[in-house]
Structure formats: structure tokens, C-alpha cells
Amino acid sequence: MKTPGNSLCRHMLVAAFVLLIVAICRGNTLASSEAHNAKPAGAWNQFEDPFEHAFSVAVPQGWTVRGGLFRLGYSDERVMVDVRSPDGSVAVRLGDMAIPSYAQPTPPYHTREGEVYDLGAQAKLIVARYRTGPEFAVLYSQARFHDLCSDPQPDTADAGFTVPDYIPLEGAGKTSAGQIAWRCTTPDGPRVVFAYTRTVQGNGIWQAPTIVSFIAPPEKSALARGIALRMAGSFRLSPAWVEHQKQMDAEGMQYQRLRQQGRVAAIQQQMRQFEAQMQAMQSQVNSFESHQAAEAAQFQSFDNALIGVTPTTDPLTGEQRDVWTGTKANYWVNGLGQVVNSTDAPAAGWRQLQVQAQ
């Protein structure tokens, strides 16, 4: 049996979560008219969300396009649009269905990163301390591309541009944006990887609503950048869907109140209908990733990356940075910002990072 304090904590968290979602959706209404005025240039088509008709976005003609709005709860809706060039060498993605919302560790409940904070049909949150936009960009790019890439090297030349926020965040709390670009080796040759993320934090909840990423051969990185910018700038939410989501949030709050009160019988019919919709969406999610195992691996790889980092401080610059947790005792950085995990310095010119107490 839940204690009154636990129930109150959960109820307050649910309320904060829904208010944050609604604030983001309201902000989107303002951006919808601005994005609608932008006309696609060249050979572009309009892609509309096939599931709830929630949004439209310009996509390059002749490219493979997959995605939509994936609903995993009343207040857990995730946008992802993935486009791939005809030869398969360039992939650009807007959003990511694998990225949930996060609950910050709140003693005495849910203090271990990686735990699932289960709000039933409303949403499922992952417990994790807040990451800034720059930190999240590093984690996300590693999680998405580490299976494809080896020998990653920093690439500042491909990070020198600004990505528009296709989901604005007016009034949604503290925000932070960051981006990263690096080069790596794949079975198909060298590639440039790019990720831009914006995170927002408020009332114990944080999210990464804006995510733009791509992978491309170095000679096609400018093409990938142009497509990413065009997609982000043309993204438009449907005003009718914004109103629909407000209704979903209201129904989700009603469901959560009854759930907290233990009045399960009162919501059984409502839950049967909603669960049927969620099962249909789960089938769509599974088919998107070609099979269920691939989707599960995508979720797990990001969870592993999120909790598998070590916070450090550069004693020379005072810069704080998260590095991927390694098996060796120490972390070393050189003048190019490259980090190596090893017991001893790799060579002259490498300085040791100080591991922060957690």
C-alpha cells in the first residue's frame, strides 16, 4: 500500500509533467503559423504524420521517409521523422521516439538513475539527473551512432551552424541547447556525425523535445546540414491536434486521479479502449524499427549511455564535462579535447581529468 506521502509525491509529479507538456504544445501553436509560411525550395514534398495527423514537415523528394507521432501514453507523445538518401549514405532525423521524459532523482523515492517511474497509461519516466543541451548532445550522438562508428574524432568544422528549434519552449522552464559533430570510420567509409539537442527542466521533470541529427560522408555533410535545417524550419503542428492533445492531457489527469485513489473499476472501460490504441501504436513502433528486438536495443543503448558517464573537471581550464565511463582508473585529455580512458598518460601533452564525486 502506498503511503499518503508517496501518493502526494506522485500526484504532484504528474501535475508538473502534464503542465510541462501543455506549455510546450501551446508554444508550438505560435510557431505553427511561422513555419507554415516557409515554402519548400527545390524538389521537396510535404510529409504528414500518418497516425494522428499531428504535424507536417518538408522532406526531400525521392528520399525514403519514415516516422510520425508515436503515442506511448496520454501525455507521452514523441515525434520522429527519419529521411534517407536513395543510395543510403545520408540519414537525417528529426526527433527520436526512443527518448522518454526524465524524472530527476528525488529522495527518498526514485533516487537511482535508470529506474522507471511508472505513471501507468499516462507516461513512463526514466530517473536521471538533469543534463544540459551540450551534455545530452554528446550522450545522444554516442547512443545513436556508436554501433556504426569506430575511432571517433572531434570535428568542429561541421558544428558551426545554428539549428532552429522546431518545438519552441516559451514558459516551459530552464532550457539549454548544445551540439556536437565528430568524424568516424564505418564499414562504408568515413562519416560525419552531427547532433543538436535542447533540454528543458522544470518541477522535477526534464525532457529533450528538440533533437536534430544526421550521419553522412564528409563530402555530403553540407547536403545533410541543409536538409536538417529545412526540415526543422518547416515543421508545423496541426492546430486541431494541439487541441486534441489538451483533451488527452485532461483525460490523463482524470485517469491518474482515479488511479491514485485506487478506483480501478471506475476506469476499466476507459483503460481497455486506451490500451487497445496503445497496442496498435506499439505495432507501428515495432514495424518502424523492422522488428521488436531492434527497437528494444535502441532504447537500451541510450539508457546505458545515459547512466554510463563519469563527470570530470579539467584542472587546466576548470571546464566540467561528462566522459563515457571506461574500465581503466583515469581519464586524460589533450589539446584537441580528445579524451582517453587509461591508467597512465597515453603520451606527452596529455593531462589528467579530475573525477568529480557523485
RAKAHU-V259612 format. One line per field, one symbol per residue. burial: # if it has 16 or more other ideal C-beta (glycine too) atoms within 10 Angstrom, else .. A space follows every 10 residues. Layout:
burial=???
This chain:
burial=........## #.##.##### ########.. ##..#....# ...#..#.#. .#.####### ..#.#.#### ########## #####...## ########## #####...## ..#.#.#.## ########.# ########## ######..#. .#..#..##. ..#######. .##.###### ####.#.... ########## ##.####### #######..# #.###.#### ########.. ##..#..##. ###.##.### ......#... #..#...#.. #...#..##. ....#..##. ###.###### ##.#...... ###......# ###.....## #........# ..#.....
